[in-house]
Amino acid sequence: MEQVRKPMGTVHHHLAGEPTFAPMIQIDMEIKAFVSAWKHCDYVSTYMARMISQNRSDSVHHSNLFSSAFNELLEVAFRTRHADGELACRVSRHGGTDRIELTFPCVPEERQFYEEAVSQLAGIEATERYLNSVSGDLAPSRDVVLLELAVDYNATFWIEEAEGDAIKLVVDLSLEGLQN
């Protein structure tokens, strides 16, 4: 059965014109094992970044950017309040774009938070909210990580359906030529 995606946030893809993304690497692990140590975020992001960056024009630069962005996403999953299930991290590629599919267990309140946060990542308002959060004008919000990726890394986000008590956060990153 073909999965139907509901674009949210800054995504502007059309299903009929969707490019084909080739799978590159996937890591699955029990969420209990993942959240048992904060350093797992760094280990997984560093490993994935090194594996997928080898054929980029500047592999070290790409690896550093990808690792930083992916680490931030893993920290989102690390904070889940759901104790059971599996964390799945998949990276696919189409041309200059890397697609991260991060599936992790979450409680319904978390799902609602992420759906609302992703829907607010588009436009000038997202940039203003991000700049206010980093300038200290407003107290940092839980969605500042997503705002940072959308603004600083020009990432696009959406949420896809996931089985059970899980959420699938999908992020497209085009890091080639990014000067961060």
C-alpha positions as CSV (number, residue, x, y, z in Angstrom):
1,M,0.0,0.0,0.0
2,E,1.4,3.4,-1.0
3,Q,1.9,5.8,1.9
4,V,0.3,9.2,1.4
5,R,2.3,12.1,2.8
6,K,0.8,15.2,4.2
7,P,3.3,18.1,3.6
8,M,3.7,20.5,6.5
9,G,6.0,23.4,7.3
10,T,8.2,24.7,4.6
11,V,7.8,21.7,2.3
12,H,6.7,22.6,-1.2
13,H,6.8,19.2,-2.9
14,H,4.0,17.9,-5.0
15,L,3.4,14.1,-4.8
16,A,3.1,13.7,-8.6
17,G,6.4,15.5,-9.1
18,E,8.3,14.0,-6.1
19,P,11.8,13.0,-7.0
20,T,13.0,9.6,-6.3
21,F,15.3,9.4,-3.2
22,A,17.8,6.6,-3.2
23,P,18.2,4.9,0.3
24,M,21.8,5.3,1.6
25,I,21.9,4.1,5.2
26,Q,19.5,3.2,8.1
27,I,20.1,2.6,11.8
28,D,17.4,1.1,14.0
29,M,17.7,0.7,17.8
30,E,15.5,0.3,20.8
31,I,14.5,3.7,22.2
32,K,15.5,2.5,25.7
33,A,19.0,1.8,24.6
34,F,19.2,5.1,22.7
35,V,18.0,7.3,25.6
36,S,20.2,5.5,28.1
37,A,23.1,7.8,27.3
38,W,23.2,11.4,25.8
39,K,26.4,10.5,23.9
40,H,24.4,8.2,21.6
41,C,23.1,11.3,19.8
42,D,26.7,12.3,18.9
43,Y,27.8,8.7,18.0
44,V,24.9,8.1,15.6
45,S,25.1,11.5,14.0
46,T,28.9,11.3,13.5
47,Y,28.7,7.8,12.0
48,M,25.9,8.6,9.7
49,A,27.5,11.9,8.5
50,R,30.8,10.1,7.7
51,M,29.0,7.4,5.8
52,I,27.0,9.7,3.6
53,S,29.5,12.5,3.0
54,Q,32.3,10.6,1.2
55,N,31.2,11.5,-2.3
56,R,30.4,15.2,-1.7
57,S,32.6,17.9,-3.3
58,D,33.9,18.9,0.2
59,S,33.3,15.7,2.3
60,V,34.7,17.1,5.5
61,H,32.6,20.3,5.3
62,H,29.5,18.3,4.4
63,S,30.1,15.7,7.2
64,N,30.5,18.5,9.8
65,L,27.3,20.3,8.7
66,F,25.3,17.1,8.4
67,S,26.5,15.8,11.8
68,S,25.5,19.0,13.5
69,A,22.1,19.1,11.9
70,F,21.4,15.4,12.5
71,N,22.6,15.6,16.1
72,E,20.0,18.3,16.7
73,L,17.3,16.1,15.3
74,L,18.4,13.1,17.4
75,E,18.3,15.3,20.5
76,V,14.6,15.9,19.7
77,A,14.0,12.1,19.7
78,F,16.2,11.7,22.8
79,R,13.7,13.8,24.8
80,T,10.7,11.6,24.1
81,R,8.6,10.7,27.0
82,H,7.6,7.4,25.5
83,A,9.5,4.5,27.1
84,D,8.9,1.7,24.5
85,G,9.5,1.3,20.8
86,E,12.1,1.7,18.2
87,L,14.2,4.6,16.9
88,A,14.7,4.4,13.1
89,C,17.1,6.8,11.3
90,R,17.1,6.6,7.6
91,V,19.0,8.8,5.1
92,S,18.2,8.9,1.4
93,R,19.6,11.1,-1.4
94,H,18.4,12.8,-4.5
95,G,21.1,15.0,-6.2
96,G,22.2,17.6,-3.7
97,T,19.5,16.8,-1.1
98,D,19.8,14.4,1.8
99,R,16.5,13.3,3.3
100,I,16.4,12.2,6.9
101,E,13.5,10.1,8.1
102,L,13.5,10.0,11.9
103,T,10.9,7.7,13.4
104,F,10.6,7.5,17.2
105,P,8.0,6.7,19.8
106,C,6.1,9.6,21.3
107,V,3.0,10.3,23.5
108,P,0.0,12.0,21.8
109,E,0.9,15.4,23.4
110,E,4.3,15.3,21.9
111,R,2.9,14.4,18.5
112,Q,0.6,17.4,18.6
113,F,3.5,19.6,19.6
114,Y,5.6,18.5,16.7
115,E,2.7,18.8,14.2
116,E,2.1,22.4,15.4
117,A,5.8,23.2,15.5
118,V,6.4,21.9,11.9
119,S,3.4,23.7,10.6
120,Q,4.9,27.0,11.8
121,L,8.4,26.7,10.2
122,A,7.5,28.5,7.0
123,G,8.0,32.2,6.2
124,I,9.4,35.3,7.8
125,E,7.6,34.5,11.1
126,A,9.8,31.5,11.6
127,T,13.0,33.6,11.1
128,E,11.7,36.3,13.5
129,R,10.8,33.7,16.1
130,Y,14.3,32.1,15.8
131,L,16.1,35.4,16.0
132,N,14.1,36.4,19.0
133,S,14.9,33.1,20.7
134,V,18.6,33.3,20.2
135,S,18.8,37.1,21.0
136,G,17.3,36.5,24.4
137,D,14.3,38.7,23.7
138,L,12.0,35.7,24.4
139,A,12.5,32.6,26.5
140,P,13.7,29.7,24.4
141,S,10.9,27.5,23.2
142,R,11.0,23.7,22.7
143,D,10.8,24.1,19.0
144,V,14.0,26.2,18.7
145,V,15.9,23.2,17.4
146,L,13.5,22.9,14.5
147,L,13.6,26.7,13.9
148,E,17.4,26.6,13.8
149,L,17.5,23.9,11.2
150,A,14.8,25.6,9.1
151,V,16.6,29.0,9.3
152,D,20.3,28.3,9.4
153,Y,20.3,25.0,7.4
154,N,17.4,25.9,5.0
155,A,15.9,22.6,6.0
156,T,12.4,21.6,5.0
157,F,10.2,19.5,7.3
158,W,7.0,17.5,7.3
159,I,5.5,14.7,9.3
160,E,4.4,11.3,7.9
161,E,2.2,8.7,9.3
162,A,4.0,6.2,11.5
163,E,2.6,3.0,13.1
164,G,1.6,2.8,16.7
165,D,2.6,5.4,19.2
166,A,5.3,6.9,16.9
167,I,6.0,9.9,14.8
168,K,8.0,10.2,11.6
169,L,9.8,13.5,11.2
170,V,11.1,13.9,7.7
171,V,13.7,16.6,6.9
172,D,15.3,17.5,3.6
173,L,18.8,19.1,3.8
174,S,20.7,20.6,0.9
175,L,24.1,21.3,2.4
176,E,26.3,21.6,-0.7
177,G,27.4,25.2,-0.9
178,L,26.0,26.1,2.5
179,Q,28.4,28.4,4.2
180,N,27.6,27.7,7.9
